[in-house]
Amino acid sequence: MTVSSTLHKRGAIHFDDLTGQQAYSPTKYYAQSKFANVLFGLELDRRLRAVGSPVRSLLAHPGYSETNLQTSGPTGMAKQIMRLGNKILAQSAQMGALNQLYAAVAPDAQSGGFYGPSRLAESRGYPTEVQPIASARGRGHRQASVVPVRGADRSHMEALTGR
């Protein structure tokens, strides 16, 4: 089960500056990492299906959940605004974790499915299937035609699937 975020929708892979050494922005690179997680989870699902594996690849995000993520980086007024936002808008961390738990153990959770909160633009609520940004789905399928399973990839897949 791969964890992402609604911020994956603002993400892109910055191949010319993967680490942010040239122009770092915490939000920009957080979004990049969550977009990469979506690409990974969808591509893993595609590869597992291609070899007929019973192993499933699912994705989930916690929505806007009250954790220290929003307040550990910002300082000054921004930190205070984020702290207030956590109290007013966020759901509990426990509610956010339900999406990952659902994806991991629900018998009706489908491989390649993405699960997140059901209400308020996927920011809070009970688990439901949500959609990744279209460019993530399209990119995973485009990459499939040019990234063959080979070498270490094949042996890893054989270990996962027993084939």
Residue pairs with C-beta under 8 A, 6 or more apart in sequence:
1 58
1 59
1 60
1 100
1 103
1 104
2 37
2 38
2 40
2 41
2 44
2 57
2 58
2 59
2 60
3 37
3 59
3 60
3 61
3 62
3 100
4 34
4 35
4 37
4 38
4 41
4 59
4 60
4 61
4 114
4 132
5 30
5 31
5 34
5 61
5 62
6 61
6 63
6 64
6 116
6 121
6 122
6 123
7 27
7 30
7 31
7 34
8 31
8 34
8 35
8 37
8 38
8 61
8 132
8 133
8 136
9 31
9 132
9 133
10 27
10 28
10 31
11 31
11 32
11 33
11 34
11 35
11 36
12 31
12 32
12 35
13 32
13 35
13 36
13 39
14 20
14 28
14 29
14 32
16 22
17 23
20 28
20 29
26 73
34 61
35 133
35 136
37 59
38 59
38 114
38 132
38 133
38 136
39 136
39 139
39 140
39 143
41 57
41 58
41 59
41 112
41 114
42 57
42 59
42 112
42 132
42 136
42 137
42 140
43 140
43 143
43 144
43 147
44 57
45 56
45 57
45 58
45 111
45 112
46 112
46 140
46 141
46 144
47 149
47 153
47 157
48 55
48 56
48 57
48 111
48 157
48 160
48 161
49 111
49 112
50 149
51 149
51 157
51 161
51 163
52 161
52 163
53 157
53 160
53 161
53 163
54 161
55 160
55 161
56 109
56 110
56 111
57 111
57 112
58 103
58 104
58 109
58 110
58 111
58 112
58 113
58 114
58 115
59 103
59 113
59 114
59 115
59 132
60 99
60 100
60 102
60 103
60 104
60 114
60 115
60 116
60 127
61 99
61 114
61 115
61 116
61 122
61 130
62 93
62 96
62 97
62 99
62 100
62 116
62 117
63 91
63 95
63 96
63 99
63 116
63 117
63 122
63 123
63 124
63 125
64 89
64 90
64 91
64 96
64 123
64 124
65 90
65 91
65 92
65 93
65 95
65 96
65 97
66 86
66 87
66 90
66 91
66 92
66 93
67 93
67 96
70 82
70 83
70 85
70 86
70 90
71 79
71 82
71 83
71 86
74 81
74 82
89 123
89 124
90 123
90 124
91 117
91 123
91 124
91 125
95 117
95 124
95 125
96 117
98 126
98 127
99 115
99 116
99 117
99 127
100 115
102 109
102 115
102 127
103 109
103 113
103 115
103 127
106 127
109 115
110 129
113 129
114 129
114 130
114 131
114 132
115 127
115 128
115 129
115 130
116 122
116 127
116 128
116 130
117 123
117 124
117 125
117 126
117 127
117 128
118 125
118 126
118 127
118 128
119 125
122 130
149 157
157 163
